[in-house]
């Protein structure tokens, strides 16, 4: 996967970070991850996504959102809820989700 930076607007906006340690084996994870990225991009209030995973299965995904309401709507999305349950049932050894309000942002070269 080619790393890309999300094109976010001027703050304020929100960031949802999902940090995870994958379990062994794909077990349909790759296809679901692709579908979630596609579906997320279609959600009202979605601003962008950045994601990376290392060879040990440790990963961080940050989704940027216009509002807390947009985040809540995504969390309640039916397909996303199915992915959440599959993650809890076996795709992840551990995960943590955090929501933060972005007050300031800058970029370099």
C-alpha positions in Angstrom: 0.0 0.0 0.0 1.4 3.4 -1.0 1.4 5.8 1.9 -0.6 9.0 1.3 -1.4 12.0 3.3 -5.0 13.0 3.9 -6.0 16.3 2.4 -7.7 17.9 5.4 -9.2 21.4 5.7 -8.2 24.1 8.1 -8.9 23.0 11.7 -10.9 22.5 13.7 -11.9 18.9 12.8 -11.7 15.5 14.4 -9.3 12.6 14.2 -10.2 9.0 15.1 -7.1 6.9 15.6 -7.4 3.1 15.5 -4.3 1.4 16.7 -4.3 -2.4 16.4 -2.3 -5.6 16.6 -3.5 -8.1 14.0 -3.9 -11.8 14.7 -2.2 -14.3 12.4 -3.7 -15.1 9.0 -5.9 -13.0 6.7 -9.2 -14.7 7.2 -11.0 -12.2 5.0 -9.4 -9.2 6.6 -7.8 -7.7 3.5 -11.1 -7.7 1.5 -12.9 -6.2 4.5 -10.3 -3.5 5.0 -10.5 -2.5 1.4 -14.3 -2.4 1.6 -14.2 -0.3 4.8 -11.8 2.2 3.2 -14.2 2.5 0.2 -17.3 2.8 2.3 -15.7 5.3 4.7 -14.9 7.6 1.8 -18.6 7.8 1.0 -19.7 8.9 4.4 -20.9 12.5 5.0 -18.3 14.4 7.0 -15.4 12.1 6.0 -12.3 14.2 5.4 -9.5 11.7 4.8 -7.6 8.7 6.0 -4.0 7.7 6.7 -3.0 4.2 7.5 0.2 2.1 8.0 0.9 -1.5 9.2 4.3 -3.1 9.8 5.4 -6.7 9.2 4.5 -7.7 12.8 0.9 -6.7 12.2 1.0 -3.5 14.3 -1.0 -0.8 12.6 -2.4 2.7 13.0 -5.2 4.2 11.0 -6.3 7.8 11.4 -9.6 8.9 9.9 -10.4 12.6 9.8 -14.0 13.8 10.3 -15.8 17.1 10.1 -17.9 16.5 13.3 -18.6 14.2 16.2 -22.0 13.5 14.6 -20.3 12.2 11.4 -18.1 9.9 13.6 -21.2 8.6 15.4 -22.9 7.9 12.1 -19.9 6.0 10.8 -19.7 4.0 14.0 -23.4 3.0 13.6 -23.0 2.1 9.9 -24.3 -1.5 9.4 -21.4 -2.7 7.3 -18.9 -1.1 9.7 -20.6 -2.8 12.7 -20.2 -6.2 11.0 -16.4 -5.4 10.5 -16.2 -4.3 14.1 -17.6 -7.6 15.3 -15.3 -9.6 13.1 -12.4 -7.6 14.4 -13.3 -8.4 18.0 -14.0 -12.1 17.2 -10.6 -12.8 15.6 -8.8 -10.3 13.4 -7.2 -8.4 16.3 -5.2 -9.5 19.3 -5.7 -6.0 20.7 -7.0 -2.6 19.5 -7.6 0.9 20.9 -9.7 3.7 19.5 -9.2 7.4 20.3 -11.0 10.5 19.2 -9.3 13.9 19.3 -10.3 17.4 18.2 -7.6 18.8 15.9 -7.0 22.4 16.8 -3.8 23.1 14.8 -2.2 21.5 11.8 0.9 22.2 9.7 2.8 20.5 6.9 6.4 20.4 5.7 8.2 20.2 2.4 
